[in-house]
Amino acid sequence: MDIIWVVLIAIGTLIAGVALGFFLARKYMMDYLKKNPPINEQMLRTMMMQMGQKPSQKKINQMMRAMNNQADKK
């Protein structure tokens, strides 16, 4: 009879730990993405203008595609 309680408590603790870990990891990732947003076209355009280049839409599309391909490889 005592072993049943030990098993039930172990399973309950495992489920609670998994749920808590999921929500903590989710909150961490949301905060991280808020502080470090992924680069979008407007950010890329601004960076190119700061470097003294006049960005064309074609060049921005090429750079976005290259960055997305690099991210997919990881």
N, CA, C and O atoms as a Tripos MOL2 file, in Angstrom:
@<TRIPOS>MOLECULE
protein
  296   295    74     0     0
PROTEIN
NO_CHARGES

@<TRIPOS>ATOM
      1 N           0.8220   -1.1960    0.0000 N.3       1 MET1
      2 CA          0.0000    0.0000    0.0000 C.3       1 MET1
      3 C           0.8640    1.2580    0.0000 C.2       1 MET1
      4 O           0.5330    2.2460   -0.6560 O.2       1 MET1
      5 N           1.9740    1.2180    0.7390 N.am      2 ASP2
      6 CA          2.8460    2.3830    0.8000 C.3       2 ASP2
      7 C           3.5470    2.6410   -0.5310 C.2       2 ASP2
      8 O           3.8110    3.7920   -0.8760 O.2       2 ASP2
      9 N           3.8500    1.5830   -1.2800 N.am      3 ILE3
     10 CA          4.5500    1.7550   -2.5590 C.3       3 ILE3
     11 C           3.6610    2.4590   -3.5690 C.2       3 ILE3
     12 O           4.1650    3.1780   -4.4320 O.2       3 ILE3
     13 N           2.3590    2.2710   -3.4840 N.am      4 ILE4
     14 CA          1.4250    2.9390   -4.3980 C.3       4 ILE4
     15 C           1.5070    4.4510   -4.1870 C.2       4 ILE4
     16 O           1.5330    5.2110   -5.1550 O.2       4 ILE4
     17 N           1.5470    4.8870   -2.9320 N.am      5 TRP5
     18 CA          1.6360    6.3190   -2.6330 C.3       5 TRP5
     19 C           2.9600    6.9030   -3.1300 C.2       5 TRP5
     20 O           2.9900    8.0210   -3.6430 O.2       5 TRP5
     21 N           4.0210    6.1720   -2.9850 N.am      6 VAL6
     22 CA          5.3350    6.6370   -3.4440 C.3       6 VAL6
     23 C           5.3290    6.8150   -4.9590 C.2       6 VAL6
     24 O           5.8440    7.8080   -5.4720 O.2       6 VAL6
     25 N           4.7470    5.8530   -5.6760 N.am      7 VAL7
     26 CA          4.6780    5.9260   -7.1350 C.3       7 VAL7
     27 C           3.7870    7.0930   -7.5620 C.2       7 VAL7
     28 O           4.1410    7.8320   -8.4800 O.2       7 VAL7
     29 N           2.6360    7.2680   -6.9060 N.am      8 LEU8
     30 CA          1.7360    8.3770   -7.2570 C.3       8 LEU8
     31 C           2.3890    9.7250   -6.9980 C.2       8 LEU8
     32 O           2.2520   10.6370   -7.8130 O.2       8 LEU8
     33 N           3.0840    9.8690   -5.9030 N.am      9 ILE9
     34 CA          3.7650   11.1250   -5.5930 C.3       9 ILE9
     35 C           4.8860   11.3820   -6.6020 C.2       9 ILE9
     36 O           5.0800   12.5170   -7.0370 O.2       9 ILE9
     37 N           5.6140   10.3450   -6.9710 N.am     10 ALA10
     38 CA          6.6950   10.4910   -7.9570 C.3      10 ALA10
     39 C           6.1420   10.9320   -9.3140 C.2      10 ALA10
     40 O           6.7090   11.8090   -9.9650 O.2      10 ALA10
     41 N           5.0380   10.3220   -9.7340 N.am     11 ILE11
     42 CA          4.4280   10.6890  -11.0230 C.3      11 ILE11
     43 C           3.8900   12.1130  -10.9670 C.2      11 ILE11
     44 O           4.0640   12.8820  -11.9120 O.2      11 ILE11
     45 N           3.2350   12.4670   -9.8620 N.am     12 GLY12
     46 CA          2.7110   13.8310   -9.7120 C.3      12 GLY12
     47 C           3.8170   14.8690   -9.7150 C.2      12 GLY12
     48 O           3.6750   15.9320  -10.3190 O.2      12 GLY12
     49 N           4.9120   14.5660   -9.0460 N.am     13 THR13
     50 CA          6.0450   15.4860   -9.0100 C.3      13 THR13
     51 C           6.6680   15.6280  -10.3960 C.2      13 THR13
     52 O           7.0490   16.7300  -10.7920 O.2      13 THR13
     53 N           6.7740   14.5430  -11.1220 N.am     14 LEU14
     54 CA          7.3140   14.5750  -12.4750 C.3      14 LEU14
     55 C           6.4570   15.4440  -13.3870 C.2      14 LEU14
     56 O           6.9820   16.2700  -14.1340 O.2      14 LEU14
     57 N           5.1470   15.2620  -13.3280 N.am     15 ILE15
     58 CA          4.2380   16.0560  -14.1670 C.3      15 ILE15
     59 C           4.3240   17.5340  -13.7980 C.2      15 ILE15
     60 O           4.3590   18.3890  -14.6830 O.2      15 ILE15
     61 N           4.3570   17.8440  -12.5060 N.am     16 ALA16
     62 CA          4.4630   19.2390  -12.0690 C.3      16 ALA16
     63 C           5.7950   19.8470  -12.5200 C.2      16 ALA16
     64 O           5.8270   21.0080  -12.9260 O.2      16 ALA16
     65 N           6.8770   19.1000  -12.4590 N.am     17 GLY17
     66 CA          8.1790   19.5920  -12.8910 C.3      17 GLY17
     67 C           8.2260   19.8710  -14.3770 C.2      17 GLY17
     68 O           8.7970   20.8760  -14.8020 O.2      17 GLY17
     69 N           7.6360   18.9970  -15.1690 N.am     18 VAL18
     70 CA          7.6030   19.2010  -16.6160 C.3      18 VAL18
     71 C           6.7880   20.4430  -16.9540 C.2      18 VAL18
     72 O           7.2080   21.2510  -17.7820 O.2      18 VAL18
     73 N           5.6250   20.6040  -16.3210 N.am     19 ALA19
     74 CA          4.7810   21.7730  -16.5820 C.3      19 ALA19
     75 C           5.4940   23.0610  -16.1670 C.2      19 ALA19
     76 O           5.4860   24.0410  -16.9110 O.2      19 ALA19
     77 N           6.1010   23.0620  -15.0020 N.am     20 LEU20
     78 CA          6.8090   24.2440  -14.5250 C.3      20 LEU20
     79 C           7.9940   24.5670  -15.4410 C.2      20 LEU20
     80 O           8.2180   25.7320  -15.7690 O.2      20 LEU20
     81 N           8.7320   23.5780  -15.8420 N.am     21 GLY21
     82 CA          9.8620   23.7840  -16.7510 C.3      21 GLY21
     83 C           9.4300   24.3530  -18.0850 C.2      21 GLY21
     84 O          10.1000   25.2280  -18.6340 O.2      21 GLY21
     85 N           8.3200   23.8660  -18.6130 N.am     22 PHE22
     86 CA          7.8010   24.3710  -19.8840 C.3      22 PHE22
     87 C           7.4720   25.8510  -19.7860 C.2      22 PHE22
     88 O           7.8720   26.6350  -20.6460 O.2      22 PHE22
     89 N           6.7410   26.2400  -18.7370 N.am     23 PHE23
     90 CA          6.3290   27.6340  -18.6160 C.3      23 PHE23
     91 C           7.5070   28.5540  -18.3240 C.2      23 PHE23
     92 O           7.5290   29.6900  -18.7990 O.2      23 PHE23
     93 N           8.4770   28.0950  -17.5590 N.am     24 LEU24
     94 CA          9.6600   28.9140  -17.3050 C.3      24 LEU24
     95 C          10.4840   29.0990  -18.5830 C.2      24 LEU24
     96 O          10.9680   30.1970  -18.8560 O.2      24 LEU24
     97 N          10.6430   28.0390  -19.3560 N.am     25 ALA25
     98 CA         11.3830   28.1320  -20.6150 C.3      25 ALA25
     99 C          10.6570   29.0410  -21.6050 C.2      25 ALA25
    100 O          11.2930   29.8100  -22.3260 O.2      25 ALA25
    101 N           9.3410   28.9560  -21.6390 N.am     26 ARG26
    102 CA          8.5470   29.8050  -22.5320 C.3      26 ARG26
    103 C           8.7090   31.2700  -22.1640 C.2      26 ARG26
    104 O           8.8920   32.1150  -23.0400 O.2      26 ARG26
    105 N           8.6420   31.5780  -20.8630 N.am     27 LYS27
    106 CA          8.7970   32.9630  -20.4050 C.3      27 LYS27
    107 C          10.1990   33.4760  -20.7320 C.2      27 LYS27
    108 O          10.3570   34.6140  -21.1740 O.2      27 LYS27
    109 N          11.2130   32.6400  -20.5170 N.am     28 TYR28
    110 CA         12.5900   33.0360  -20.8240 C.3      28 TYR28
    111 C          12.7360   33.3690  -22.3090 C.2      28 TYR28
    112 O          13.3390   34.3860  -22.6520 O.2      28 TYR28
    113 N          12.2000   32.5380  -23.1850 N.am     29 MET29
    114 CA         12.3190   32.7780  -24.6230 C.3      29 MET29
    115 C          11.5450   34.0300  -25.0450 C.2      29 MET29
    116 O          12.0150   34.7750  -25.9050 O.2      29 MET29
    117 N          10.3800   34.2720  -24.4650 N.am     30 MET30
    118 CA          9.6130   35.4790  -24.7880 C.3      30 MET30
    119 C          10.4000   36.7210  -24.3940 C.2      30 MET30
    120 O          10.4640   37.6830  -25.1600 O.2      30 MET30
    121 N          10.9960   36.7110  -23.2080 N.am     31 ASP31
    122 CA         11.8020   37.8530  -22.7550 C.3      31 ASP31
    123 C          13.0290   38.0300  -23.6390 C.2      31 ASP31
    124 O          13.3880   39.1560  -23.9820 O.2      31 ASP31
    125 N          13.6740   36.9300  -24.0100 N.am     32 TYR32
    126 CA         14.8630   36.9980  -24.8600 C.3      32 TYR32
    127 C          14.5260   37.6010  -26.2250 C.2      32 TYR32
    128 O          15.2560   38.4590  -26.7220 O.2      32 TYR32
    129 N          13.4310   37.1570  -26.8260 N.am     33 LEU33
    130 CA         13.0530   37.6770  -28.1350 C.3      33 LEU33
    131 C          12.6080   39.1300  -28.0520 C.2      33 LEU33
    132 O          12.7600   39.8760  -29.0190 O.2      33 LEU33
    133 N          12.0650   39.5380  -26.9230 N.am     34 LYS34
    134 CA         11.6850   40.9310  -26.7420 C.3      34 LYS34
    135 C          12.9380   41.8100  -26.6730 C.2      34 LYS34
    136 O          12.9590   42.9030  -27.2400 O.2      34 LYS34
    137 N          13.9820   41.3380  -25.9820 N.am     35 LYS35
    138 CA         15.2270   42.1020  -25.8580 C.3      35 LYS35
    139 C          16.0690   42.0200  -27.1250 C.2      35 LYS35
    140 O          16.7460   42.9890  -27.4710 O.2      35 LYS35
    141 N          16.0440   40.8890  -27.8230 N.am     36 ASN36
    142 CA         16.8660   40.6610  -29.0220 C.3      36 ASN36
    143 C          15.9870   40.1950  -30.1750 C.2      36 ASN36
    144 O          15.9870   39.0090  -30.5070 O.2      36 ASN36
    145 N          15.2430   41.1020  -30.7870 N.am     37 PRO37
    146 CA         14.3400   40.6640  -31.8670 C.3      37 PRO37
    147 C          15.1310   40.2010  -33.0850 C.2      37 PRO37
    148 O          16.2300   40.6940  -33.3410 O.2      37 PRO37
    149 N          14.5730   39.2580  -33.8310 N.am     38 PRO38
    150 CA         15.2410   38.8240  -35.0520 C.3      38 PRO38
    151 C          15.2870   39.9790  -36.0670 C.2      38 PRO38
    152 O          14.4320   40.8640  -36.0470 O.2      38 PRO38
    153 N          16.2730   39.9570  -36.9350 N.am     39 ILE39
    154 CA         16.4510   41.0480  -37.9010 C.3      39 ILE39
    155 C          15.3530   40.9780  -38.9580 C.2      39 ILE39
    156 O          15.0850   39.9150  -39.5180 O.2      39 ILE39
    157 N          14.7210   42.1210  -39.2240 N.am     40 ASN40
    158 CA         13.7140   42.1950  -40.2720 C.3      40 ASN40
    159 C          14.2210   43.1200  -41.3850 C.2      40 ASN40
    160 O          15.3360   43.6340  -41.2990 O.2      40 ASN40
    161 N          13.4240   43.3310  -42.4090 N.am     41 GLU41
    162 CA         13.8600   44.1190  -43.5660 C.3      41 GLU41
    163 C          14.1630   45.5630  -43.1850 C.2      41 GLU41
    164 O          15.1310   46.1440  -43.6770 O.2      41 GLU41
    165 N          13.3460   46.1460  -42.3160 N.am     42 GLN42
    166 CA         13.5670   47.5430  -41.9360 C.3      42 GLN42
    167 C          14.8980   47.6990  -41.1900 C.2      42 GLN42
    168 O          15.6290   48.6600  -41.4320 O.2      42 GLN42
    169 N          15.2130   46.7780  -40.3010 N.am     43 MET43
    170 CA         16.4830   46.8400  -39.5760 C.3      43 MET43
    171 C          17.6560   46.6770  -40.5490 C.2      43 MET43
    172 O          18.6700   47.3620  -40.4160 O.2      43 MET43
    173 N          17.5250   45.7900  -41.5050 N.am     44 LEU44
    174 CA         18.5750   45.5670  -42.4970 C.3      44 LEU44
    175 C          18.7750   46.8180  -43.3450 C.2      44 LEU44
    176 O          19.9080   47.2050  -43.6300 O.2      44 LEU44
    177 N          17.6720   47.4500  -43.7480 N.am     45 ARG45
    178 CA         17.7370   48.6760  -44.5530 C.3      45 ARG45
    179 C          18.4620   49.7800  -43.7710 C.2      45 ARG45
    180 O          19.2980   50.4930  -44.3260 O.2      45 ARG45
    181 N          18.1360   49.9130  -42.4850 N.am     46 THR46
    182 CA         18.7690   50.9330  -41.6490 C.3      46 THR46
    183 C          20.2650   50.6650  -41.5040 C.2      46 THR46
    184 O          21.0740   51.5890  -41.5910 O.2      46 THR46
    185 N          20.6360   49.3970  -41.2820 N.am     47 MET47
    186 CA         22.0580   49.0510  -41.1420 C.3      47 MET47
    187 C          22.8190   49.3680  -42.4300 C.2      47 MET47
    188 O          23.9340   49.8860  -42.3710 O.2      47 MET47
    189 N          22.2400   49.0680  -43.5790 N.am     48 MET48
    190 CA         22.9120   49.3380  -44.8410 C.3      48 MET48
    191 C          23.0780   50.8350  -45.0580 C.2      48 MET48
    192 O          24.1150   51.2730  -45.5560 O.2      48 MET48
    193 N          22.0820   51.6200  -44.6970 N.am     49 MET49
    194 CA         22.1730   53.0670  -44.8520 C.3      49 MET49
    195 C          23.2440   53.6390  -43.9190 C.2      49 MET49
    196 O          23.9380   54.5870  -44.2840 O.2      49 MET49
    197 N          23.3810   53.0710  -42.7250 N.am     50 GLN50
    198 CA         24.4080   53.5330  -41.7940 C.3      50 GLN50
    199 C          25.8100   53.2090  -42.3090 C.2      50 GLN50
    200 O          26.7700   53.9110  -41.9950 O.2      50 GLN50
    201 N          25.9190   52.1540  -43.0930 N.am     51 MET51
    202 CA         27.2130   51.7800  -43.6520 C.3      51 MET51
    203 C          27.5090   52.5570  -44.9420 C.2      51 MET51
    204 O          28.5480   52.3410  -45.5650 O.2      51 MET51
    205 N          26.6250   53.4380  -45.3360 N.am     52 GLY52
    206 CA         26.8620   54.2650  -46.5150 C.3      52 GLY52
    207 C          26.3890   53.6440  -47.8090 C.2      52 GLY52
    208 O          26.7490   54.1290  -48.8820 O.2      52 GLY52
    209 N          25.5940   52.5870  -47.7510 N.am     53 GLN53
    210 CA         25.0730   51.9600  -48.9710 C.3      53 GLN53
    211 C          23.6360   52.4020  -49.1800 C.2      53 GLN53
    212 O          22.8990   52.6360  -48.2220 O.2      53 GLN53
    213 N          23.2480   52.5130  -50.4420 N.am     54 LYS54
    214 CA         21.8530   52.8100  -50.7510 C.3      54 LYS54
    215 C          21.1740   51.4740  -51.0450 C.2      54 LYS54
    216 O          21.3890   50.8880  -52.1060 O.2      54 LYS54
    217 N          20.3620   50.9950  -50.1190 N.am     55 PRO55
    218 CA         19.8010   49.6430  -50.2820 C.3      55 PRO55
    219 C          18.6670   49.6000  -51.3030 C.2      55 PRO55
    220 O          17.7320   50.4000  -51.2550 O.2      55 PRO55
    221 N          18.7720   48.6520  -52.2200 N.am     56 SER56
    222 CA         17.6680   48.3930  -53.1400 C.3      56 SER56
    223 C          16.8650   47.2170  -52.5690 C.2      56 SER56
    224 O          17.3730   46.4300  -51.7700 O.2      56 SER56
    225 N          15.6280   47.1200  -52.9900 N.am     57 GLN57
    226 CA         14.7770   46.0380  -52.4960 C.3      57 GLN57
    227 C          15.3530   44.6840  -52.8970 C.2      57 GLN57
    228 O          15.2570   43.7150  -52.1430 O.2      57 GLN57
    229 N          15.9460   44.6200  -54.0770 N.am     58 LYS58
    230 CA         16.5380   43.3610  -54.5500 C.3      58 LYS58
    231 C          17.6820   42.9320  -53.6300 C.2      58 LYS58
    232 O          17.7850   41.7610  -53.2630 O.2      58 LYS58
    233 N          18.5420   43.8900  -53.2600 N.am     59 LYS59
    234 CA         19.6770   43.5730  -52.3950 C.3      59 LYS59
    235 C          19.1980   43.1590  -51.0050 C.2      59 LYS59
    236 O          19.7460   42.2340  -50.4070 O.2      59 LYS59
    237 N          18.1830   43.8420  -50.4960 N.am     60 ILE60
    238 CA         17.6330   43.4900  -49.1780 C.3      60 ILE60
    239 C          17.0460   42.0890  -49.2150 C.2      60 ILE60
    240 O          17.2530   41.3050  -48.2890 O.2      60 ILE60
    241 N          16.3110   41.7630  -50.2830 N.am     61 ASN61
    242 CA         15.7320   40.4200  -50.4090 C.3      61 ASN61
    243 C          16.8280   39.3580  -50.4550 C.2      61 ASN61
    244 O          16.6860   38.2940  -49.8530 O.2      61 ASN61
    245 N          17.9290   39.6450  -51.1730 N.am     62 GLN62
    246 CA         19.0340   38.6950  -51.2550 C.3      62 GLN62
    247 C          19.6510   38.4670  -49.8760 C.2      62 GLN62
    248 O          19.9310   37.3300  -49.4960 O.2      62 GLN62
    249 N          19.8610   39.5520  -49.1320 N.am     63 MET63
    250 CA         20.4780   39.4310  -47.8160 C.3      63 MET63
    251 C          19.5540   38.7030  -46.8340 C.2      63 MET63
    252 O          20.0230   37.9010  -46.0260 O.2      63 MET63
    253 N          18.2550   38.9750  -46.8980 N.am     64 MET64
    254 CA         17.2970   38.2930  -46.0200 C.3      64 MET64
    255 C          17.2850   36.7970  -46.3410 C.2      64 MET64
    256 O          17.2560   35.9650  -45.4340 O.2      64 MET64
    257 N          17.3070   36.4590  -47.6290 N.am     65 ARG65
    258 CA         17.3080   35.0620  -48.0340 C.3      65 ARG65
    259 C          18.5820   34.3670  -47.5540 C.2      65 ARG65
    260 O          18.5380   33.2330  -47.0770 O.2      65 ARG65
    261 N          19.7220   35.0620  -47.6840 N.am     66 ALA66
    262 CA         20.9940   34.4860  -47.2360 C.3      66 ALA66
    263 C          20.9820   34.2690  -45.7220 C.2      66 ALA66
    264 O          21.4470   33.2350  -45.2430 O.2      66 ALA66
    265 N          20.4590   35.2270  -44.9730 N.am     67 MET67
    266 CA         20.4020   35.0880  -43.5160 C.3      67 MET67
    267 C          19.4530   33.9600  -43.1120 C.2      67 MET67
    268 O          19.7470   33.2080  -42.1830 O.2      67 MET67
    269 N          18.3220   33.8390  -43.8000 N.am     68 ASN68
    270 CA         17.3790   32.7580  -43.4980 C.3      68 ASN68
    271 C          17.9840   31.3930  -43.8250 C.2      68 ASN68
    272 O          17.7800   30.4290  -43.0870 O.2      68 ASN68
    273 N          18.7290   31.3110  -44.9300 N.am     69 ASN69
    274 CA         19.3920   30.0500  -45.2850 C.3      69 ASN69
    275 C          20.4420   29.6860  -44.2390 C.2      69 ASN69
    276 O          20.5790   28.5200  -43.8680 O.2      69 ASN69
    277 N          21.1840   30.6910  -43.7650 N.am     70 GLN70
    278 CA         22.1950   30.4440  -42.7360 C.3      70 GLN70
    279 C          21.5500   29.9620  -41.4480 C.2      70 GLN70
    280 O          22.0750   29.0660  -40.7870 O.2      70 GLN70
    281 N          20.4110   30.5530  -41.0850 N.am     71 ALA71
    282 CA         19.7060   30.1520  -39.8690 C.3      71 ALA71
    283 C          19.1500   28.7270  -40.0130 C.2      71 ALA71
    284 O          19.1340   27.9670  -39.0450 O.2      71 ALA71
    285 N          18.6930   28.3660  -41.2260 N.am     72 ASP72
    286 CA         18.1540   27.0270  -41.4470 C.3      72 ASP72
    287 C          19.2270   25.9610  -41.3400 C.2      72 ASP72
    288 O          18.9390   24.8400  -40.9210 O.2      72 ASP72
    289 N          20.4640   26.2890  -41.7110 N.am     73 LYS73
    290 CA         21.5570   25.3220  -41.6520 C.3      73 LYS73
    291 C          21.9040   24.9670  -40.2160 C.2      73 LYS73
    292 O          22.3530   23.8530  -39.9460 O.2      73 LYS73
    293 N          21.7020   25.8900  -39.3000 N.am     74 LYS74
    294 CA         21.9930   25.6300  -37.8890 C.3      74 LYS74
    295 C          20.8960   24.7860  -37.3370 C.2      74 LYS74
    296 O          20.9210   24.4340  -36.1580 O.2      74 LYS74
@<TRIPOS>BOND
     1     1     2 1
     2     2     3 1
     3     3     4 2
     4     3     5 am
     5     5     6 1
     6     6     7 1
     7     7     8 2
     8     7     9 am
     9     9    10 1
    10    10    11 1
    11    11    12 2
    12    11    13 am
    13    13    14 1
    14    14    15 1
    15    15    16 2
    16    15    17 am
    17    17    18 1
    18    18    19 1
    19    19    20 2
    20    19    21 am
    21    21    22 1
    22    22    23 1
    23    23    24 2
    24    23    25 am
    25    25    26 1
    26    26    27 1
    27    27    28 2
    28    27    29 am
    29    29    30 1
    30    30    31 1
    31    31    32 2
    32    31    33 am
    33    33    34 1
    34    34    35 1
    35    35    36 2
    36    35    37 am
    37    37    38 1
    38    38    39 1
    39    39    40 2
    40    39    41 am
    41    41    42 1
    42    42    43 1
    43    43    44 2
    44    43    45 am
    45    45    46 1
    46    46    47 1
    47    47    48 2
    48    47    49 am
    49    49    50 1
    50    50    51 1
    51    51    52 2
    52    51    53 am
    53    53    54 1
    54    54    55 1
    55    55    56 2
    56    55    57 am
    57    57    58 1
    58    58    59 1
    59    59    60 2
    60    59    61 am
    61    61    62 1
    62    62    63 1
    63    63    64 2
    64    63    65 am
    65    65    66 1
    66    66    67 1
    67    67    68 2
    68    67    69 am
    69    69    70 1
    70    70    71 1
    71    71    72 2
    72    71    73 am
    73    73    74 1
    74    74    75 1
    75    75    76 2
    76    75    77 am
    77    77    78 1
    78    78    79 1
    79    79    80 2
    80    79    81 am
    81    81    82 1
    82    82    83 1
    83    83    84 2
    84    83    85 am
    85    85    86 1
    86    86    87 1
    87    87    88 2
    88    87    89 am
    89    89    90 1
    90    90    91 1
    91    91    92 2
    92    91    93 am
    93    93    94 1
    94    94    95 1
    95    95    96 2
    96    95    97 am
    97    97    98 1
    98    98    99 1
    99    99   100 2
   100    99   101 am
   101   101   102 1
   102   102   103 1
   103   103   104 2
   104   103   105 am
   105   105   106 1
   106   106   107 1
   107   107   108 2
   108   107   109 am
   109   109   110 1
   110   110   111 1
   111   111   112 2
   112   111   113 am
   113   113   114 1
   114   114   115 1
   115   115   116 2
   116   115   117 am
   117   117   118 1
   118   118   119 1
   119   119   120 2
   120   119   121 am
   121   121   122 1
   122   122   123 1
   123   123   124 2
   124   123   125 am
   125   125   126 1
   126   126   127 1
   127   127   128 2
   128   127   129 am
   129   129   130 1
   130   130   131 1
   131   131   132 2
   132   131   133 am
   133   133   134 1
   134   134   135 1
   135   135   136 2
   136   135   137 am
   137   137   138 1
   138   138   139 1
   139   139   140 2
   140   139   141 am
   141   141   142 1
   142   142   143 1
   143   143   144 2
   144   143   145 am
   145   145   146 1
   146   146   147 1
   147   147   148 2
   148   147   149 am
   149   149   150 1
   150   150   151 1
   151   151   152 2
   152   151   153 am
   153   153   154 1
   154   154   155 1
   155   155   156 2
   156   155   157 am
   157   157   158 1
   158   158   159 1
   159   159   160 2
   160   159   161 am
   161   161   162 1
   162   162   163 1
   163   163   164 2
   164   163   165 am
   165   165   166 1
   166   166   167 1
   167   167   168 2
   168   167   169 am
   169   169   170 1
   170   170   171 1
   171   171   172 2
   172   171   173 am
   173   173   174 1
   174   174   175 1
   175   175   176 2
   176   175   177 am
   177   177   178 1
   178   178   179 1
   179   179   180 2
   180   179   181 am
   181   181   182 1
   182   182   183 1
   183   183   184 2
   184   183   185 am
   185   185   186 1
   186   186   187 1
   187   187   188 2
   188   187   189 am
   189   189   190 1
   190   190   191 1
   191   191   192 2
   192   191   193 am
   193   193   194 1
   194   194   195 1
   195   195   196 2
   196   195   197 am
   197   197   198 1
   198   198   199 1
   199   199   200 2
   200   199   201 am
   201   201   202 1
   202   202   203 1
   203   203   204 2
   204   203   205 am
   205   205   206 1
   206   206   207 1
   207   207   208 2
   208   207   209 am
   209   209   210 1
   210   210   211 1
   211   211   212 2
   212   211   213 am
   213   213   214 1
   214   214   215 1
   215   215   216 2
   216   215   217 am
   217   217   218 1
   218   218   219 1
   219   219   220 2
   220   219   221 am
   221   221   222 1
   222   222   223 1
   223   223   224 2
   224   223   225 am
   225   225   226 1
   226   226   227 1
   227   227   228 2
   228   227   229 am
   229   229   230 1
   230   230   231 1
   231   231   232 2
   232   231   233 am
   233   233   234 1
   234   234   235 1
   235   235   236 2
   236   235   237 am
   237   237   238 1
   238   238   239 1
   239   239   240 2
   240   239   241 am
   241   241   242 1
   242   242   243 1
   243   243   244 2
   244   243   245 am
   245   245   246 1
   246   246   247 1
   247   247   248 2
   248   247   249 am
   249   249   250 1
   250   250   251 1
   251   251   252 2
   252   251   253 am
   253   253   254 1
   254   254   255 1
   255   255   256 2
   256   255   257 am
   257   257   258 1
   258   258   259 1
   259   259   260 2
   260   259   261 am
   261   261   262 1
   262   262   263 1
   263   263   264 2
   264   263   265 am
   265   265   266 1
   266   266   267 1
   267   267   268 2
   268   267   269 am
   269   269   270 1
   270   270   271 1
   271   271   272 2
   272   271   273 am
   273   273   274 1
   274   274   275 1
   275   275   276 2
   276   275   277 am
   277   277   278 1
   278   278   279 1
   279   279   280 2
   280   279   281 am
   281   281   282 1
   282   282   283 1
   283   283   284 2
   284   283   285 am
   285   285   286 1
   286   286   287 1
   287   287   288 2
   288   287   289 am
   289   289   290 1
   290   290   291 1
   291   291   292 2
   292   291   293 am
   293   293   294 1
   294   294   295 1
   295   295   296 2
@<TRIPOS>SUBSTRUCTURE
     1 MET1         2 RESIDUE 1 A MET
     2 ASP2         6 RESIDUE 1 A ASP
     3 ILE3        10 RESIDUE 1 A ILE
     4 ILE4        14 RESIDUE 1 A ILE
     5 TRP5        18 RESIDUE 1 A TRP
     6 VAL6        22 RESIDUE 1 A VAL
     7 VAL7        26 RESIDUE 1 A VAL
     8 LEU8        30 RESIDUE 1 A LEU
     9 ILE9        34 RESIDUE 1 A ILE
    10 ALA10       38 RESIDUE 1 A ALA
    11 ILE11       42 RESIDUE 1 A ILE
    12 GLY12       46 RESIDUE 1 A GLY
    13 THR13       50 RESIDUE 1 A THR
    14 LEU14       54 RESIDUE 1 A LEU
    15 ILE15       58 RESIDUE 1 A ILE
    16 ALA16       62 RESIDUE 1 A ALA
    17 GLY17       66 RESIDUE 1 A GLY
    18 VAL18       70 RESIDUE 1 A VAL
    19 ALA19       74 RESIDUE 1 A ALA
    20 LEU20       78 RESIDUE 1 A LEU
    21 GLY21       82 RESIDUE 1 A GLY
    22 PHE22       86 RESIDUE 1 A PHE
    23 PHE23       90 RESIDUE 1 A PHE
    24 LEU24       94 RESIDUE 1 A LEU
    25 ALA25       98 RESIDUE 1 A ALA
    26 ARG26      102 RESIDUE 1 A ARG
    27 LYS27      106 RESIDUE 1 A LYS
    28 TYR28      110 RESIDUE 1 A TYR
    29 MET29      114 RESIDUE 1 A MET
    30 MET30      118 RESIDUE 1 A MET
    31 ASP31      122 RESIDUE 1 A ASP
    32 TYR32      126 RESIDUE 1 A TYR
    33 LEU33      130 RESIDUE 1 A LEU
    34 LYS34      134 RESIDUE 1 A LYS
    35 LYS35      138 RESIDUE 1 A LYS
    36 ASN36      142 RESIDUE 1 A ASN
    37 PRO37      146 RESIDUE 1 A PRO
    38 PRO38      150 RESIDUE 1 A PRO
    39 ILE39      154 RESIDUE 1 A ILE
    40 ASN40      158 RESIDUE 1 A ASN
    41 GLU41      162 RESIDUE 1 A GLU
    42 GLN42      166 RESIDUE 1 A GLN
    43 MET43      170 RESIDUE 1 A MET
    44 LEU44      174 RESIDUE 1 A LEU
    45 ARG45      178 RESIDUE 1 A ARG
    46 THR46      182 RESIDUE 1 A THR
    47 MET47      186 RESIDUE 1 A MET
    48 MET48      190 RESIDUE 1 A MET
    49 MET49      194 RESIDUE 1 A MET
    50 GLN50      198 RESIDUE 1 A GLN
    51 MET51      202 RESIDUE 1 A MET
    52 GLY52      206 RESIDUE 1 A GLY
    53 GLN53      210 RESIDUE 1 A GLN
    54 LYS54      214 RESIDUE 1 A LYS
    55 PRO55      218 RESIDUE 1 A PRO
    56 SER56      222 RESIDUE 1 A SER
    57 GLN57      226 RESIDUE 1 A GLN
    58 LYS58      230 RESIDUE 1 A LYS
    59 LYS59      234 RESIDUE 1 A LYS
    60 ILE60      238 RESIDUE 1 A ILE
    61 ASN61      242 RESIDUE 1 A ASN
    62 GLN62      246 RESIDUE 1 A GLN
    63 MET63      250 RESIDUE 1 A MET
    64 MET64      254 RESIDUE 1 A MET
    65 ARG65      258 RESIDUE 1 A ARG
    66 ALA66      262 RESIDUE 1 A ALA
    67 MET67      266 RESIDUE 1 A MET
    68 ASN68      270 RESIDUE 1 A ASN
    69 ASN69      274 RESIDUE 1 A ASN
    70 GLN70      278 RESIDUE 1 A GLN
    71 ALA71      282 RESIDUE 1 A ALA
    72 ASP72      286 RESIDUE 1 A ASP
    73 LYS73      290 RESIDUE 1 A LYS
    74 LYS74      294 RESIDUE 1 A LYS
